[in-house]
Amino acid sequence: MKYTLLTFILYLLPFSLDHQHTYASTVEYPPSPISFQIDMQNWDSIDESLPRKSTFTVIDVESGMSFDVQRRAGSGHADVQPLTKKDTKIMKAIYNGTWSWHRRAVLILAHDSSLIPASMHGMPHGAGALQNGFPGHFCIHFAGSTTHRTGKSDISHHVMILKAAGRIDEYMNNLPSSQLLNVFLVTIKNGDQGLAEKISISKHRNIKRELNKIEKIEAMQWSILQTKETDSSSSLVKEIPVEVKLFIKDRGPVKTNLTFTLVRASPISPWKVNIDPFLSSVK
């Protein structure tokens, strides 16, 4: 039954992603022989419904690939391990054969057949107990999750959770300029070209080709130098200075100060980020 349900979910997943303009706390799909729902659940309830030693299926939203994991530990979020060597192999394939801290949008298939939006990274760390060929564990965050180090929500995971839930467009379209810029930089850090394209503008006709440059970025930090949000109700253009530190493949560390220009078509339109100055620094 589990594999029949999983096959059906993977079949419908592209259709659900194509209709992300519909938002609700619970997204229900038309009646079908096998029904399921995407259910945004808070970490407190997840901590109880997916206790330590429980197993569940992780579905990568972007690729549709899935693998099984076991929760081993974690407070504030789930510390999990791939269940078998086969699951480890699938997870590594999702990350194109290289372990990475990049966050990815995932859906958790629970035993009650609900789908829970979440975010994972792909970097083994810490201890591991299963004979699965995975050197440690990795983290899965849910709505309301926090990190061990800061005790606060991780913005990179937060963005991916909203993507998995089908709420990312609504979220980004309603952000003030400086917060949208921060989310844009998060999408670059995560290597998510699709999300970056949604909120970008460029003088280049082929923006997808330009965004391929972000594949060269191996690590990234930034500081938005303007701390106060000063969008006026009528402003259509905003310039925001940012200090950016990059580690670029085959080039090494790069530190630069950039001024990002954000524009919108009208006072009620969403902001967009001009990506050209940033991508010029990634050569």
C-alpha positions as CSV (number, residue, x, y, z in Angstrom):
1,M,0.0,0.0,0.0
2,K,2.8,2.4,0.9
3,Y,4.5,2.0,-2.5
4,T,1.2,2.4,-4.4
5,L,0.6,5.6,-2.5
6,L,4.1,6.9,-3.1
7,T,3.9,6.2,-6.8
8,F,0.6,8.1,-7.0
9,I,2.1,11.0,-5.1
10,L,5.1,11.2,-7.4
11,Y,2.8,11.2,-10.4
12,L,0.8,14.1,-9.0
13,L,3.7,16.1,-7.6
14,P,4.5,18.1,-10.8
15,F,0.9,19.1,-11.1
16,S,0.8,20.4,-7.5
17,L,3.9,22.4,-8.1
18,D,2.4,24.0,-11.2
19,H,-0.5,25.3,-9.1
20,Q,1.3,27.1,-6.3
21,H,-1.0,30.1,-6.6
22,T,-3.5,28.2,-4.4
23,Y,-2.7,28.5,-0.7
24,A,-4.3,27.2,2.4
25,S,-3.1,25.7,5.7
26,T,-4.2,22.3,4.3
27,V,-4.2,21.8,0.5
28,E,-6.7,19.1,-0.5
29,Y,-6.7,17.5,-4.0
30,P,-9.7,16.2,-5.9
31,P,-11.1,12.8,-4.9
32,S,-9.1,9.9,-6.2
33,P,-8.7,6.2,-5.6
34,I,-5.9,7.1,-3.2
35,S,-6.2,10.5,-1.4
36,F,-3.6,12.5,0.3
37,Q,-3.1,16.1,1.6
38,I,-0.3,18.5,2.2
39,D,-0.5,19.4,5.8
40,M,1.6,22.1,7.3
41,Q,2.4,20.9,10.8
42,N,4.3,22.6,13.6
43,W,7.4,21.1,15.1
44,D,5.7,20.4,18.4
45,S,3.2,18.1,16.8
46,I,5.9,16.5,14.5
47,D,8.1,15.8,17.6
48,E,5.2,13.6,18.9
49,S,4.0,12.0,15.7
50,L,7.5,11.2,14.4
51,P,9.3,10.1,17.6
52,R,12.8,8.9,17.8
53,K,13.4,5.5,16.1
54,S,10.4,6.1,13.8
55,T,10.8,5.6,10.1
56,F,9.3,7.6,7.3
57,T,9.7,8.5,3.6
58,V,11.4,11.7,2.3
59,I,10.3,13.0,-1.1
60,D,12.5,15.6,-2.8
61,V,10.1,18.2,-4.4
62,E,12.4,19.2,-7.2
63,S,13.4,15.8,-8.5
64,G,10.6,13.6,-7.2
65,M,13.1,11.1,-5.9
66,S,12.4,9.5,-2.5
67,F,14.1,7.5,0.2
68,D,13.5,6.2,3.7
69,V,15.0,7.5,6.9
70,Q,14.9,6.9,10.6
71,R,14.8,9.7,13.1
72,R,17.6,9.1,15.7
73,A,17.6,12.3,17.7
74,G,17.1,16.0,17.6
75,S,15.5,18.8,19.6
76,G,14.0,21.7,17.7
77,H,14.3,19.6,14.5
78,A,14.8,16.0,13.4
79,D,18.2,14.4,13.3
80,V,17.8,11.5,10.8
81,Q,19.7,8.9,8.9
82,P,19.0,7.1,5.6
83,L,17.6,3.7,6.5
84,T,19.8,1.6,4.2
85,K,22.7,1.8,1.9
86,K,20.2,2.1,-1.0
87,D,18.6,5.0,0.7
88,T,22.0,6.7,1.1
89,K,22.7,6.2,-2.6
90,I,19.4,7.8,-3.6
91,M,19.9,10.8,-1.2
92,K,23.4,11.4,-2.7
93,A,22.0,11.2,-6.2
94,I,19.5,14.0,-5.2
95,Y,22.5,16.1,-4.4
96,N,24.2,15.2,-7.7
97,G,26.7,12.9,-6.1
98,T,28.2,15.5,-3.7
99,W,27.2,16.0,-0.1
100,S,26.1,19.6,0.5
101,W,24.7,22.0,3.1
102,H,22.2,23.3,0.4
103,R,18.7,23.2,1.7
104,R,16.1,21.4,-0.4
105,A,12.3,21.4,-0.2
106,V,10.9,18.0,0.7
107,L,7.7,16.3,1.6
108,I,7.5,13.8,4.5
109,L,5.2,10.9,3.8
110,A,3.8,9.9,7.3
111,H,2.2,6.7,8.3
112,D,-1.3,8.3,8.1
113,S,-0.6,9.1,4.4
114,S,-0.4,12.9,5.1
115,L,2.4,14.8,3.4
116,I,4.2,17.2,5.7
117,P,6.3,20.1,4.1
118,A,9.8,20.2,5.3
119,S,13.4,21.1,4.4
120,M,16.6,19.0,4.5
121,H,20.2,19.6,3.9
122,G,22.6,17.0,2.5
123,M,25.7,17.1,4.7
124,P,26.6,14.1,6.9
125,H,27.8,15.3,10.3
126,G,27.9,14.1,13.9
127,A,27.3,10.5,14.9
128,G,25.5,7.8,13.1
129,A,24.3,4.4,14.3
130,L,22.9,2.6,11.2
131,Q,24.8,0.4,8.8
132,N,23.8,2.5,5.8
133,G,27.1,3.9,4.4
134,F,26.2,7.4,5.6
135,P,28.9,8.9,7.8
136,G,26.7,10.6,10.5
137,H,23.2,12.1,10.3
138,F,21.5,15.0,8.6
139,C,18.8,17.5,9.6
140,I,15.2,17.9,8.6
141,H,13.4,21.1,9.6
142,F,9.6,21.7,9.8
143,A,7.5,24.8,10.5
144,G,8.6,26.1,13.9
145,S,11.9,24.2,13.9
146,T,15.0,25.8,15.3
147,T,18.7,25.1,15.0
148,H,20.8,23.6,17.8
149,R,23.4,26.4,17.7
150,T,21.1,29.5,17.7
151,G,17.8,28.2,19.0
152,K,16.2,30.2,16.2
153,S,14.5,29.5,12.9
154,D,16.9,29.0,9.9
155,I,15.8,31.3,7.1
156,S,17.2,28.9,4.4
157,H,15.1,26.0,5.8
158,H,12.1,28.3,6.2
159,V,12.1,29.3,2.5
160,M,12.3,25.6,1.5
161,I,9.5,24.6,3.8
162,L,7.3,27.2,2.2
163,K,8.3,25.9,-1.3
164,A,7.3,22.4,-0.3
165,A,4.0,23.6,1.0
166,G,3.2,25.5,-2.2
167,R,3.2,28.9,-0.4
168,I,6.5,30.4,-1.6
169,D,5.0,32.6,-4.3
170,E,2.5,34.2,-1.9
171,Y,5.3,34.7,0.7
172,M,7.8,36.3,-1.7
173,N,5.2,38.5,-3.4
174,N,4.3,40.2,-0.2
175,L,7.7,40.9,1.2
176,P,9.2,44.4,1.6
177,S,12.3,45.1,-0.5
178,S,15.0,44.3,2.0
179,Q,13.4,41.1,3.1
180,L,12.9,40.0,-0.5
181,L,16.6,40.7,-1.1
182,N,17.5,38.5,1.8
183,V,15.3,35.7,0.4
184,F,16.9,36.2,-3.0
185,L,20.4,35.7,-1.4
186,V,19.1,32.6,0.4
187,T,18.0,31.1,-2.9
188,I,21.4,31.7,-4.4
189,K,23.1,30.2,-1.3
190,N,20.8,27.1,-1.7
191,G,21.6,26.9,-5.5
192,D,17.9,27.1,-6.2
193,Q,17.8,28.7,-9.7
194,G,14.1,28.2,-10.1
195,L,13.2,30.3,-7.0
196,A,15.9,32.9,-7.9
197,E,14.4,33.3,-11.3
198,K,10.9,34.0,-9.9
199,I,12.2,37.2,-8.1
200,S,14.9,38.3,-10.6
201,I,15.1,40.7,-13.5
202,S,18.0,41.1,-15.9
203,K,19.1,42.9,-19.0
204,H,19.9,39.5,-20.5
205,R,17.2,37.8,-22.5
206,N,18.2,34.3,-21.3
207,I,18.0,34.8,-17.5
208,K,18.2,31.0,-16.9
209,R,21.6,30.8,-18.6
210,E,22.8,33.7,-16.5
211,L,21.6,32.0,-13.3
212,N,23.7,29.0,-14.2
213,K,26.6,31.0,-12.9
214,I,25.5,30.4,-9.3
215,E,26.6,26.7,-9.7
216,K,30.2,28.1,-9.2
217,I,29.3,29.4,-5.7
218,E,30.4,26.8,-3.1
219,A,29.9,29.0,0.0
220,M,28.3,32.4,0.7
221,Q,27.8,34.9,3.5
222,W,26.3,38.4,3.3
223,S,25.3,41.4,5.4
224,I,22.6,43.8,4.4
225,L,24.0,47.2,5.4
226,Q,20.7,48.9,5.4
227,T,18.9,47.7,8.6
228,K,15.7,49.8,8.6
229,E,12.9,49.0,6.2
230,T,12.0,52.4,4.6
231,D,9.7,51.4,1.7
232,S,7.2,54.1,1.1
233,S,3.8,53.3,-0.3
234,S,4.6,54.9,-3.6
235,S,8.3,53.9,-4.1
236,L,9.0,51.8,-7.2
237,V,12.8,51.6,-7.0
238,K,15.0,50.8,-4.0
239,E,18.8,50.5,-3.8
240,I,20.2,48.4,-0.9
241,P,24.0,48.0,-0.2
242,V,25.2,44.5,0.8
243,E,28.6,43.1,1.8
244,V,29.0,39.7,0.2
245,K,31.6,37.0,0.8
246,L,31.8,34.2,-1.7
247,F,33.9,31.1,-2.2
248,I,33.9,30.5,-6.0
249,K,34.9,27.2,-7.5
250,D,38.4,27.4,-9.2
251,R,38.8,31.0,-8.0
252,G,38.7,31.0,-4.2
253,P,37.3,33.6,-1.8
254,V,35.8,36.8,-3.0
255,K,34.7,39.7,-0.9
256,T,32.8,42.6,-2.5
257,N,30.4,45.4,-1.7
258,L,27.4,45.5,-4.0
259,T,24.4,47.8,-4.4
260,F,21.3,45.8,-5.3
261,T,18.5,47.6,-7.2
262,L,15.0,46.4,-6.6
263,V,12.1,47.5,-8.7
264,R,8.3,47.0,-8.9
265,A,5.8,47.9,-11.6
266,S,3.4,49.6,-9.2
267,P,3.0,50.3,-5.4
268,I,1.0,47.0,-5.1
269,S,3.2,44.9,-7.3
270,P,5.9,42.6,-5.9
271,W,9.5,43.6,-5.8
272,K,12.1,42.1,-8.2
273,V,15.9,42.0,-7.8
274,N,18.2,43.1,-10.6
275,I,20.7,40.3,-10.6
276,D,23.2,41.6,-13.1
277,P,25.7,43.3,-10.7
278,F,25.8,40.2,-8.5
279,L,26.3,37.7,-11.3
280,S,29.1,40.0,-12.8
281,S,31.0,39.3,-9.6
282,V,30.7,35.5,-10.1
283,K,33.0,34.8,-13.1
